[in-house]
Amino acid sequence: MVKSLQLQAEMMEEFGVCVFDVTLDCEDGAPVGGEVDQANMVCALANSANDASNLIADGLSRRVGARLHAVDHPAFASDVAIVVGGAAQSLSYVMLPKVESLHDVHLALEAIDAAVRPGQCVDRLPLHVLIESPRAVHRAFEIAEHPRVQSLSFGLMDFVSAHGGAISHTAMGVRAATDGATLDQFHHPLVVRAKLDIASACHASGKVPSHCVVTELRDASVVERAARTAAGALGYTRMWSIHPGQIRPILRAFTPSLEAIEMAARIVEKASREEWAPISVDGKLHDRASFRYFWQVLERAHQTGCEMPGSTHAFFPSRVH
């Protein structure tokens, strides 16, 4: 967690914007019996990250959240009291694992709101939800509709385990580029269906779909290939990492290409000159439907710290690095 916070600060200064979130983990990061100690450490780390004087001086705002235990876990109440009660002002969101229904969301938010002390937060903390079972996938659309839910993440390994052996362990991994047979997480029908349902639920409610982890720690090409599939084929706009070394490959995969940025800039700039009337670019018709798409390409490029074409500076001011 400390290394991830350090890398976040370094990359914020490099790109001039916060290009990835850090979620401090109370759940899987805590040994049995060490839940209270873990929660206290998460609280301290969140507050120390929020107080980083060099980032504050540069006007950079970082995003740090905390993953608590599930609402039915004995440690949930202490997580909320320690982490939210002690660091609500430093958190950008709270992540809730193993959500099974909208009822779990309501229970969590009731506890979270009650733990926030007067003056800690201006706005109520948003919730990031982990979808980790077939039942939860079935309810993904209604969960995503909740106004406090900001993002849905897919919990791959718990999802596979929830099938009692009906899905092979290979579905937790990523098959080799030369392997055309293994049913991995991008080819097992039940897993792919779940991923698509979660992405669709998010887009239906204007929320952020976040793809699951890749457990390969040494081969960055595997991580980047998986991230490109998640972004290009499955509609995900973010992806989890489990090691700081995975962050740059994921960021590369989710960043628009230079060619895509330049095309989007030409179309948006010409559309702006024409007062957003239909236009022709390279012999192809573009109207407000495609304008929205290419504007979103530019937004994604700006959010991921890309150097923006000069013609877009009126819309996206350049950053000083």
C-alpha positions in Angstrom: 0.0 0.0 0.0 2.8 2.4 0.8 4.6 1.7 -2.5 1.3 2.3 -4.4 0.8 5.6 -2.6 4.4 6.6 -3.4 3.9 5.7 -7.1 0.6 7.6 -7.2 2.4 10.7 -6.0 5.3 10.3 -8.4 3.0 9.8 -11.4 0.8 12.7 -10.4 3.8 14.9 -10.7 4.9 13.3 -13.9 1.5 13.6 -15.7 0.0 16.6 -13.9 -3.1 14.7 -12.9 -4.1 11.7 -10.8 -4.1 8.8 -13.3 -5.0 6.0 -10.9 -6.8 5.4 -7.6 -5.2 3.7 -4.6 -7.6 1.5 -2.6 -6.2 0.7 0.8 -7.4 -2.8 1.8 -8.9 -3.8 5.1 -10.3 -7.1 3.7 -7.8 -9.4 2.0 -4.8 -7.4 3.4 -5.6 -8.3 7.0 -4.6 -11.6 8.6 -7.2 -13.3 10.7 -7.3 -11.6 14.1 -5.4 -8.6 12.8 -8.4 -6.7 11.4 -8.3 -3.8 13.9 -4.6 -3.3 13.4 -5.1 -3.3 9.6 -8.0 -0.8 9.8 -5.8 1.6 12.0 -3.0 1.3 9.4 -5.4 2.1 6.6 -6.7 5.1 8.5 -3.2 6.4 9.1 -2.1 5.9 5.5 -5.2 7.7 4.1 -4.6 10.7 6.3 -0.9 10.9 5.6 -1.6 10.7 1.8 -4.1 13.5 2.1 -1.5 15.7 3.9 1.2 15.4 1.2 2.4 19.0 1.1 4.2 18.9 -2.3 1.0 17.7 -4.1 -1.1 20.3 -2.3 1.3 23.0 -3.3 1.0 21.9 -6.9 -2.8 22.0 -6.8 -3.0 18.2 -7.4 -5.8 16.3 -5.9 -5.2 12.6 -5.3 -7.8 9.8 -5.1 -7.5 7.3 -2.2 -10.2 5.0 -1.0 -10.6 2.1 1.4 -12.0 -1.4 1.0 -13.8 -2.5 4.1 -15.0 -6.0 5.0 -18.4 -7.1 3.7 -21.5 -5.9 5.6 -22.1 -9.4 7.1 -18.4 -9.8 8.3 -17.8 -9.4 12.1 -15.1 -6.8 11.3 -17.3 -4.5 9.2 -18.5 -2.4 12.1 -15.0 -1.8 13.4 -13.7 -1.0 9.9 -16.4 1.7 9.6 -15.7 3.2 13.0 -11.9 3.3 12.6 -11.5 4.0 8.9 -14.5 6.2 8.1 -14.7 7.7 11.6 -11.0 8.6 11.5 -10.3 9.3 7.8 -13.5 10.3 6.1 -12.0 13.7 5.1 -9.1 11.9 3.4 -11.2 9.3 1.4 -12.5 9.8 -2.1 -14.7 6.7 -1.8 -15.4 3.6 0.2 -15.2 0.2 -1.5 -17.7 -2.6 -0.4 -16.9 -6.2 -1.2 -19.2 -9.2 -1.7 -22.3 -7.1 -2.3 -25.2 -9.5 -3.0 -28.1 -7.1 -3.3 -29.3 -3.5 -3.0 -30.1 -4.2 0.6 -26.3 -4.6 1.3 -25.7 -1.2 -0.2 -28.3 0.4 2.0 -26.9 -1.2 5.2 -23.4 -0.1 4.3 -24.3 3.5 3.5 -26.3 3.8 6.7 -23.3 2.7 8.8 -20.9 4.9 6.8 -23.0 8.0 7.0 -23.4 7.5 10.8 -19.7 7.2 11.3 -18.8 10.5 9.5 -18.2 13.2 12.1 -19.5 16.8 11.7 -17.1 18.8 9.5 -15.2 15.8 8.1 -16.9 15.7 4.7 -18.7 18.3 2.6 -20.3 15.6 0.4 -21.4 12.1 1.3 -18.8 9.4 0.5 -19.5 7.5 -2.8 -19.5 3.7 -2.8 -17.5 1.4 -5.1 -19.1 -2.0 -5.2 -17.5 -5.4 -5.8 -19.7 -7.8 -7.7 -18.4 -11.3 -6.8 -21.2 -13.9 -7.2 -23.8 -15.0 -9.8 -26.5 -13.6 -7.5 -24.8 -10.2 -7.5 -24.3 -10.2 -11.2 -28.1 -10.9 -11.6 -28.7 -7.7 -9.5 -26.0 -5.6 -11.1 -28.4 -3.2 -12.9 -30.3 -2.2 -9.8 -27.1 -1.9 -7.7 -25.6 0.4 -10.4 -28.7 2.6 -10.4 -28.2 3.6 -6.8 -27.1 7.3 -6.7 -24.3 6.8 -4.2 -22.8 3.9 -6.2 -20.0 5.4 -8.3 -18.4 2.2 -9.7 -18.9 -1.6 -10.1 -15.8 -3.9 -10.0 -15.8 -7.5 -11.0 -14.4 -9.9 -8.4 -13.2 -12.7 -10.7 -11.7 -15.2 -8.3 -14.6 -15.1 -5.9 -17.0 -15.4 -8.8 -15.3 -18.5 -10.1 -15.2 -20.0 -6.6 -18.9 -19.3 -6.1 -19.7 -21.9 -8.8 -18.5 -24.8 -6.7 -16.1 -26.3 -9.2 -18.4 -25.9 -12.2 -16.0 -23.4 -13.7 -12.4 -24.5 -14.1 -9.6 -22.7 -12.2 -8.2 -21.7 -15.7 -10.9 -19.1 -15.8 -9.0 -17.1 -13.1 -6.1 -16.6 -15.5 -5.1 -15.4 -18.9 -4.1 -17.9 -21.5 -1.0 -17.5 -23.6 -1.3 -15.6 -26.8 -0.6 -18.8 -28.7 -3.2 -20.8 -26.8 -6.4 -21.1 -28.7 -8.2 -23.7 -26.5 -8.0 -22.9 -22.7 -11.1 -21.3 -21.3 -9.5 -18.4 -19.4 -11.2 -15.3 -18.0 -11.7 -13.9 -21.5 -13.1 -17.0 -23.1 -15.1 -18.9 -20.5 -18.8 -18.1 -21.5 -20.1 -17.7 -17.9 -17.2 -15.4 -16.9 -17.5 -13.3 -20.1 -21.2 -13.0 -19.6 -20.8 -11.7 -16.1 -18.2 -9.2 -17.3 -20.5 -7.9 -20.0 -23.5 -7.7 -17.7 -21.5 -5.6 -15.2 -20.2 -3.3 -17.9 -23.6 -2.9 -19.4 -25.2 -2.2 -16.0 -22.6 0.6 -15.4 -23.1 2.2 -18.8 -26.8 2.1 -18.4 -26.6 4.2 -15.2 -23.5 6.4 -16.1 -21.3 4.6 -13.6 -17.7 3.3 -14.0 -17.1 -0.4 -14.9 -13.8 -1.6 -13.4 -12.3 -4.8 -14.7 -10.9 -7.5 -12.5 -7.2 -8.2 -11.7 -4.7 -10.2 -13.6 -2.6 -12.3 -11.3 0.5 -12.3 -13.5 3.1 -10.2 -11.7 6.2 -10.6 -13.8 5.1 -10.3 -17.5 3.8 -6.8 -18.2 2.8 -7.9 -21.7 0.1 -10.3 -20.3 -1.3 -7.5 -18.2 -1.4 -5.0 -21.1 -3.0 -7.6 -23.4 -5.7 -8.3 -20.9 -6.3 -4.6 -20.3 -6.6 -3.9 -24.0 -9.2 -6.7 -24.3 -11.1 -5.4 -21.3 -11.2 -1.9 -22.7 -11.6 -2.7 -26.4 -13.9 -5.7 -26.4 -15.8 -5.6 -23.1 -16.5 -1.9 -22.5 -14.5 -1.4 -19.3 -13.1 2.0 -18.6 -10.9 1.1 -15.6 -9.0 -1.9 -14.4 -7.6 -3.2 -11.1 -4.0 -3.8 -10.4 -2.6 -5.9 -7.6 1.0 -4.7 -7.9 2.6 -1.3 -8.7 4.4 -2.9 -11.6 1.0 -3.5 -13.4 -0.1 0.2 -13.3 1.8 1.5 -16.3 0.8 -1.4 -18.6 -2.8 -0.9 -17.7 -2.6 2.9 -18.2 -1.1 2.4 -21.6 -3.9 0.0 -22.6 -6.6 2.4 -21.5 -5.0 5.5 -23.0 -6.2 6.5 -26.5 -3.6 6.1 -29.2 -1.9 9.2 -30.7 -3.8 8.6 -34.0 -7.1 8.4 -32.1 -6.4 11.6 -30.2 -5.4 13.5 -33.4 -8.5 12.3 -35.3 -10.8 13.3 -32.4 -9.1 16.7 -32.1 -9.6 17.4 -35.8 -13.3 16.4 -35.7 -14.1 18.3 -32.5 -12.3 21.4 -33.6 -14.0 21.5 -37.0 -17.4 20.8 -35.3 -16.9 23.7 -32.9 -16.1 26.0 -35.8 -19.3 24.9 -37.5 -21.4 25.4 -34.4 -21.8 21.7 -34.0 -23.7 21.3 -37.3 -23.1 18.1 -39.3 -19.6 18.1 -41.0 -17.5 16.0 -43.3 -14.0 14.9 -42.3 -11.9 12.7 -44.6 -15.0 12.1 -46.7 -17.1 10.8 -43.8 -20.2 12.4 -42.2 -20.1 13.3 -38.5 -22.9 14.8 -36.4 -23.7 15.2 -32.7 -23.7 11.5 -32.1 -20.1 11.0 -33.3 -19.1 14.4 -31.8 -20.0 13.0 -28.3 -17.9 9.9 -29.0 -14.8 11.9 -30.1 -15.2 14.3 -27.2 -15.1 11.4 -24.9 -11.8 10.2 -26.5 -10.3 13.6 -25.8 -11.6 13.5 -22.2 -10.0 10.1 -21.7 -6.8 11.3 -23.2 -6.8 14.3 -20.8 -7.6 12.2 -17.8 -4.7 9.8 -18.5 -2.2 12.7 -18.8 -1.7 12.7 -22.5 -0.2 15.7 -24.3 -3.2 17.3 -25.9 -3.1 18.7 -29.5 -2.8 22.5 -29.6 -6.3 22.8 -31.3 -7.9 21.4 -28.1 -6.3 23.7 -25.6 -9.4 25.9 -25.6 -11.3 22.9 -24.3 -8.5 21.1 -22.3 -5.9 23.6 -21.0 -2.4 22.2 -21.2 -0.7 21.2 -17.9 2.7 22.4 -16.7 4.8 19.3 -15.7 
